[in-house]
Amino acid sequence: MRKEELRGLIIYTLMIIAAIIIGFTVIREQMATYGPSKMSSLGFIIIVLVVSYLVNVVGLELLHTLGAIFGGYKVTSFNVLGLTLYKKANSWKVGFRDFDGISGETKIAPRKEKLNPNLQSWFPIFGYAIELGLCIVVASIVKSNNSKAEWLIPASTIMLLIGSMMAFYNFVPLKLDSATDGYKMRLFTNPINVKAYNQMLEIQEKQRLGEKVEEILVFDEITEFTAEIDILAIYKYLDDEKFEEAEKIVDKLLENKKVLSIYDYNRLIAQKLYLVILTKPLEEAKQLYDEIAPTEIRRFIANDFSMPSIRAYVMIAGMIEGSESEVQFARQKVEKAKRRSLPSEVKSEEKLLEKAVDFVYKSHPKWVREKAAE
């Protein structure tokens, strides 16, 4: 389990514990006193929970959208629970897509020269403060006036509970199973991260439009965001067959292991091995394999469903281990790995894999080159 996933699991556990405690104390007491008389308590709670959740998830993404617009960005995709309004060419379309977040995702692209990415994170904070105030005010007014709509008291508490749980998750200044607003705000205190973030958005927008990315700025200072840009630069150099420049970036990133996830680190090891086997004497490659790939990394590369690991394992199995069956095993995973890859990476990875396969089978002319499984 990745550390980000572990953090996310801890946060989810804390949220569930808090919900159970508040539900069986505060809300239970309010339902006994102020609950609707013409409806079952369970039915009422389920309806309010669903409405509260939908209001909060839609509100969160709307606030992300407003924050992005005021920050100088344009919105290219608005996703709530998978239902997505996205821009394709010059028109908007609706469909279902995956998302990176607790309940949705808003994708953006630079629109102005002066950009402020923090507003996309600040607007949800302002929104939660307004929700907090409204729930407290509504419950107080209803209670003080002895209103017949006293069911609004437990309803307000449930609404506030859902909003608070989502706010807690979203404003934690750590990278969880998704990049939260709190995590981004922490990173944006470093100006180099703001620059890297905006460049990443520019690259993603060009890729979305099908335009070629002519140049990618390589950062000397390695952070969580600049590492992502440098990984994109590796692909640019690989596409141009500038293998030495690509290897230099790989080495620089590997020297900064602390800012990389274990997945990114292991896949960079795979990139390094691919490049060395491709461009250096085989004895040098074998020596490096022994030095930088202990058992756990070897196992990761062999079993990982990512294109960098698969093409590296084709090279390792074919050139270092001399196993025809393992080369075939690796190639059988290609189609599944392509479906998990970013669309912008697939074309590059297909070329790099083909280069690896050609390299291996030219070195073993007696091996039977079967077509990869689809």
C-alpha positions as CSV (number, residue, x, y, z in Angstrom):
1,M,0.0,0.0,0.0
2,R,1.3,3.4,-1.0
3,K,1.8,6.0,1.8
4,E,-0.7,8.2,0.1
5,E,-3.3,5.4,0.2
6,L,-2.5,4.7,3.9
7,R,-3.0,8.4,4.8
8,G,-6.3,8.4,2.9
9,L,-7.4,5.3,4.8
10,I,-6.6,7.0,8.1
11,I,-8.5,10.1,7.1
12,Y,-11.5,8.0,6.0
13,T,-11.4,6.0,9.3
14,L,-11.4,9.2,11.3
15,M,-14.3,10.6,9.3
16,I,-16.4,7.4,9.8
17,I,-15.6,7.4,13.6
18,A,-16.6,11.0,13.9
19,A,-19.8,10.4,11.9
20,I,-20.8,7.4,14.1
21,I,-20.2,9.4,17.3
22,I,-22.1,12.4,16.2
23,G,-24.9,10.3,14.7
24,F,-25.5,8.3,17.8
25,T,-25.3,11.3,20.2
26,V,-26.2,14.7,18.7
27,I,-28.3,13.6,15.8
28,R,-30.1,10.8,17.7
29,E,-31.0,13.3,20.4
30,Q,-32.2,15.9,17.9
31,M,-34.3,13.3,16.0
32,A,-36.0,12.3,19.3
33,T,-36.9,15.9,20.0
34,Y,-37.3,17.6,16.6
35,G,-37.7,14.7,14.1
36,P,-40.7,14.7,11.7
37,S,-43.8,13.1,13.1
38,K,-45.2,12.0,9.7
39,M,-42.2,10.2,8.5
40,S,-40.0,7.4,9.8
41,S,-36.7,8.6,11.3
42,L,-34.6,6.2,9.2
43,G,-36.3,7.4,6.0
44,F,-35.8,11.1,6.9
45,I,-32.1,10.6,7.7
46,I,-31.5,8.7,4.4
47,I,-33.2,11.5,2.4
48,V,-31.3,14.2,4.2
49,L,-28.0,12.4,3.9
50,V,-28.5,12.0,0.1
51,V,-29.5,15.6,-0.4
52,S,-26.7,16.8,1.8
53,Y,-24.1,14.8,0.0
54,L,-25.3,15.9,-3.4
55,V,-25.4,19.6,-2.4
56,N,-21.9,19.4,-1.0
57,V,-20.2,17.5,-3.9
58,V,-21.8,19.7,-6.5
59,G,-21.1,22.8,-4.4
60,L,-17.4,21.8,-4.0
61,E,-16.9,21.5,-7.8
62,L,-18.8,24.7,-8.5
63,L,-16.6,26.5,-6.1
64,H,-13.5,24.9,-7.7
65,T,-14.8,26.2,-11.0
66,L,-15.4,29.7,-9.8
67,G,-12.0,29.8,-8.1
68,A,-10.3,28.7,-11.3
69,I,-12.1,31.4,-13.4
70,F,-11.3,34.2,-10.9
71,G,-7.7,32.9,-10.8
72,G,-7.2,33.4,-14.6
73,Y,-7.9,29.8,-15.8
74,K,-10.5,28.3,-18.1
75,V,-12.5,25.2,-17.3
76,T,-12.2,22.2,-19.7
77,S,-13.9,19.6,-17.7
78,F,-16.5,19.6,-14.8
79,N,-16.9,16.1,-13.2
80,V,-19.2,15.2,-10.3
81,L,-19.3,11.6,-9.3
82,G,-18.2,10.6,-12.8
83,L,-20.9,12.5,-14.6
84,T,-18.8,14.9,-16.7
85,L,-19.3,18.0,-18.8
86,Y,-16.2,18.3,-20.9
87,K,-15.0,20.4,-23.8
88,K,-14.1,18.6,-27.0
89,A,-12.9,20.7,-29.9
90,N,-15.2,23.8,-29.7
91,S,-18.2,22.2,-28.2
92,W,-19.3,20.8,-24.8
93,K,-20.2,17.2,-24.3
94,V,-21.6,15.0,-21.5
95,G,-20.3,11.6,-20.5
96,F,-19.0,9.4,-17.7
97,R,-15.3,9.6,-16.8
98,D,-13.0,8.7,-14.0
99,F,-12.0,11.4,-11.6
100,D,-9.2,12.2,-9.2
101,G,-10.8,13.3,-6.0
102,I,-13.2,12.4,-3.2
103,S,-16.3,13.2,-5.2
104,G,-15.3,14.8,-8.5
105,E,-12.7,16.8,-10.4
106,T,-12.5,20.1,-12.2
107,K,-9.9,20.3,-15.0
108,I,-8.5,23.7,-16.0
109,A,-6.1,25.3,-18.4
110,P,-4.3,28.7,-18.3
111,R,-6.3,31.6,-19.8
112,K,-4.3,34.7,-18.7
113,E,-0.6,35.5,-18.1
114,K,-1.2,36.4,-14.5
115,L,-2.5,33.3,-12.8
116,N,-3.4,32.5,-9.2
117,P,-4.0,28.8,-8.6
118,N,-4.7,29.3,-4.9
119,L,-8.1,30.7,-5.6
120,Q,-9.3,27.3,-6.7
121,S,-8.5,26.1,-3.2
122,W,-9.6,29.1,-1.3
123,F,-13.2,29.3,-2.8
124,P,-14.2,25.9,-1.2
125,I,-12.9,27.2,2.1
126,F,-15.1,30.3,1.8
127,G,-18.0,28.0,0.7
128,Y,-17.6,25.8,3.8
129,A,-17.5,28.8,6.1
130,I,-20.8,30.0,4.5
131,E,-22.4,26.6,4.9
132,L,-21.3,26.4,8.5
133,G,-22.8,29.8,9.2
134,L,-26.1,29.1,7.4
135,C,-26.6,25.7,9.2
136,I,-26.0,27.3,12.6
137,V,-28.3,30.3,11.8
138,V,-31.1,28.2,10.4
139,A,-31.1,25.8,13.4
140,S,-30.9,28.7,15.9
141,I,-33.8,30.6,14.2
142,V,-36.0,27.5,14.1
143,K,-35.3,26.6,17.7
144,S,-35.8,30.1,19.1
145,N,-39.1,30.7,17.2
146,N,-40.6,27.2,18.0
147,S,-41.2,26.8,14.3
148,K,-43.2,23.9,12.9
149,A,-40.2,23.3,10.6
150,E,-38.2,22.0,13.6
151,W,-37.1,19.1,11.4
152,L,-34.6,21.6,10.0
153,I,-32.6,21.3,13.2
154,P,-31.4,17.7,12.7
155,A,-31.4,18.3,8.9
156,S,-29.0,21.2,9.4
157,T,-26.8,19.1,11.7
158,I,-26.6,16.3,9.1
159,M,-25.8,18.8,6.3
160,L,-23.1,20.4,8.4
161,L,-21.7,16.9,9.3
162,I,-21.4,15.9,5.6
163,G,-19.8,19.3,4.7
164,S,-17.4,19.1,7.6
165,M,-16.3,15.6,6.7
166,M,-15.6,16.6,3.1
167,A,-13.8,19.8,4.2
168,F,-11.7,17.8,6.6
169,Y,-10.6,15.5,3.8
170,N,-10.2,18.3,1.3
171,F,-8.1,20.7,3.4
172,V,-5.7,18.2,4.9
173,P,-2.3,19.6,3.8
174,L,-1.1,16.1,2.7
175,K,-1.3,14.2,-0.5
176,L,-3.8,11.4,0.1
177,D,-5.2,9.1,-2.5
178,S,-5.8,12.3,-4.5
179,A,-4.2,15.7,-4.5
180,T,-6.3,17.7,-2.0
181,D,-6.8,21.5,-1.9
182,G,-4.8,21.6,1.3
183,Y,-1.9,19.7,-0.2
184,K,-1.9,22.1,-3.3
185,M,-2.0,25.2,-1.1
186,R,1.0,23.9,0.9
187,L,3.0,23.3,-2.3
188,F,2.0,26.6,-3.8
189,T,3.8,28.5,-1.0
190,N,6.9,27.6,-3.1
191,P,6.8,29.8,-6.3
192,I,8.6,27.1,-8.3
193,N,5.6,24.8,-7.7
194,V,3.3,27.4,-9.1
195,K,5.4,27.7,-12.2
196,A,5.5,23.9,-12.6
197,Y,1.8,23.6,-12.0
198,N,0.9,26.1,-14.7
199,Q,3.3,24.5,-17.1
200,M,1.7,21.1,-16.5
201,L,-1.7,22.6,-17.2
202,E,-0.4,24.1,-20.5
203,I,1.1,20.7,-21.5
204,Q,-2.2,18.9,-20.7
205,E,-4.2,21.5,-22.7
206,K,-2.0,21.0,-25.7
207,Q,-2.3,17.3,-25.4
208,R,-6.1,17.6,-25.1
209,L,-6.2,19.6,-28.3
210,G,-3.9,17.2,-30.1
211,E,-1.1,19.8,-30.4
212,K,2.5,18.8,-30.3
213,V,4.4,19.9,-27.2
214,E,7.4,21.6,-28.6
215,E,9.3,22.4,-25.4
216,I,9.2,21.3,-21.8
217,L,11.1,23.3,-19.2
218,V,13.3,21.0,-17.1
219,F,13.5,22.1,-13.4
220,D,16.7,21.9,-11.4
221,E,14.8,22.1,-8.1
222,I,13.0,18.8,-7.5
223,T,9.6,19.0,-5.7
224,E,6.4,17.0,-6.0
225,F,5.2,19.2,-8.9
226,T,8.5,19.8,-10.7
227,A,9.1,16.0,-10.7
228,E,5.9,15.5,-12.7
229,I,7.1,18.0,-15.3
230,D,10.6,16.4,-15.5
231,I,9.0,13.0,-16.0
232,L,7.1,14.5,-19.0
233,A,10.4,15.9,-20.2
234,I,11.8,12.4,-20.2
235,Y,9.2,11.3,-22.7
236,K,10.0,14.3,-24.9
237,Y,13.7,13.3,-25.0
238,L,12.9,9.6,-25.6
239,D,10.6,10.6,-28.5
240,D,13.5,12.6,-30.0
241,E,15.9,9.7,-29.3
242,K,18.0,11.9,-27.1
243,F,18.7,9.1,-24.7
244,E,21.6,10.7,-22.9
245,E,19.5,13.8,-21.9
246,A,16.7,11.5,-20.8
247,E,19.0,9.5,-18.6
248,K,20.3,12.6,-17.0
249,I,16.8,13.6,-15.9
250,V,16.1,10.1,-14.6
251,D,19.3,10.2,-12.6
252,K,18.4,13.6,-11.1
253,L,15.0,12.4,-10.1
254,L,16.3,9.2,-8.5
255,E,18.7,11.3,-6.4
256,N,15.6,13.0,-4.9
257,K,13.8,9.9,-3.8
258,K,12.1,11.6,-0.9
259,V,9.8,13.6,-3.1
260,L,8.7,10.6,-5.2
261,S,6.1,8.0,-4.5
262,I,7.3,4.5,-4.3
263,Y,5.5,3.8,-7.6
264,D,7.2,6.7,-9.4
265,Y,10.6,5.8,-7.9
266,N,10.3,2.1,-9.0
267,R,9.2,3.2,-12.5
268,L,12.1,5.5,-12.8
269,I,14.4,2.6,-11.9
270,A,12.7,0.8,-14.8
271,Q,13.3,3.8,-17.1
272,K,17.0,3.8,-16.1
273,L,17.4,0.1,-16.8
274,Y,15.7,0.4,-20.1
275,L,18.0,3.2,-21.2
276,V,21.2,1.5,-20.0
277,I,20.4,-1.9,-21.6
278,L,19.5,0.0,-24.8
279,T,22.6,2.2,-25.0
280,K,25.4,0.7,-22.9
281,P,27.4,-2.5,-23.0
282,L,25.5,-5.5,-21.7
283,E,28.0,-6.1,-18.9
284,E,27.6,-2.6,-17.6
285,A,23.8,-3.1,-17.7
286,K,24.0,-6.3,-15.7
287,Q,26.2,-4.7,-13.1
288,L,23.8,-1.8,-12.8
289,Y,20.9,-4.2,-12.5
290,D,22.5,-5.9,-9.5
291,E,23.3,-2.5,-7.9
292,I,20.0,-0.6,-8.2
293,A,17.4,-3.3,-8.4
294,P,17.0,-5.4,-5.2
295,T,14.5,-8.2,-5.0
296,E,11.5,-6.0,-4.2
297,I,12.1,-3.6,-7.1
298,R,12.7,-6.6,-9.5
299,R,9.4,-8.1,-8.4
300,F,7.7,-4.7,-8.8
301,I,8.9,-4.2,-12.4
302,A,8.0,-7.8,-13.4
303,N,4.4,-7.5,-12.1
304,D,3.6,-3.8,-12.7
305,F,1.0,-2.9,-15.2
306,S,2.6,0.2,-16.5
307,M,4.3,0.7,-19.9
308,P,7.7,1.9,-18.5
309,S,7.9,-1.3,-16.3
310,I,6.7,-3.6,-19.1
311,R,9.3,-2.4,-21.7
312,A,12.0,-2.4,-19.1
313,Y,11.1,-6.0,-18.2
314,V,11.2,-7.0,-21.8
315,M,14.8,-5.8,-21.9
316,I,15.6,-7.4,-18.5
317,A,14.1,-10.7,-19.3
318,G,15.5,-10.8,-22.8
319,M,19.0,-9.4,-22.4
320,I,19.9,-10.0,-18.7
321,E,17.9,-13.1,-17.8
322,G,17.7,-14.6,-21.3
323,S,14.1,-15.8,-20.7
324,E,12.0,-16.0,-23.9
325,S,8.9,-17.0,-21.9
326,E,9.2,-13.9,-19.6
327,V,9.5,-11.6,-22.6
328,Q,6.2,-13.1,-23.9
329,F,4.6,-12.8,-20.4
330,A,5.5,-9.1,-20.4
331,R,4.1,-8.5,-23.9
332,Q,0.8,-10.1,-22.9
333,K,0.2,-7.2,-20.4
334,V,0.6,-4.4,-23.0
335,E,-3.0,-3.8,-23.9
336,K,-4.2,-3.6,-20.3
337,A,-1.3,-1.3,-19.5
338,K,-2.2,1.0,-22.4
339,R,-5.7,1.3,-21.1
340,R,-4.3,2.5,-17.8
341,S,-1.9,5.0,-19.4
342,L,-2.5,8.7,-20.2
343,P,-3.6,9.1,-23.8
344,S,-0.7,11.4,-24.3
345,E,1.8,8.7,-23.3
346,V,0.4,5.7,-25.3
347,K,1.9,6.7,-28.7
348,S,5.3,7.3,-27.2
349,E,5.2,4.1,-25.2
350,E,4.2,2.0,-28.2
351,K,7.3,3.2,-30.0
352,L,9.6,2.6,-27.0
353,L,8.2,-0.9,-26.5
354,E,8.6,-1.7,-30.2
355,K,12.2,-0.6,-29.9
356,A,12.7,-2.9,-26.9
357,V,11.1,-5.8,-28.6
358,D,13.2,-5.3,-31.8
359,F,16.3,-5.0,-29.7
360,V,15.7,-8.3,-27.8
361,Y,14.7,-10.4,-30.8
362,K,17.6,-9.2,-32.9
363,S,19.9,-10.4,-30.1
364,H,18.0,-13.7,-30.1
365,P,17.3,-14.6,-33.7
366,K,16.2,-18.1,-32.9
367,W,13.4,-16.9,-30.6
368,V,9.9,-16.9,-32.1
369,R,8.5,-13.4,-32.2
370,E,4.8,-13.9,-31.5
371,K,2.2,-11.1,-31.8
372,A,1.5,-9.5,-28.5
373,A,-1.8,-10.4,-26.9
374,E,-4.7,-8.0,-27.4
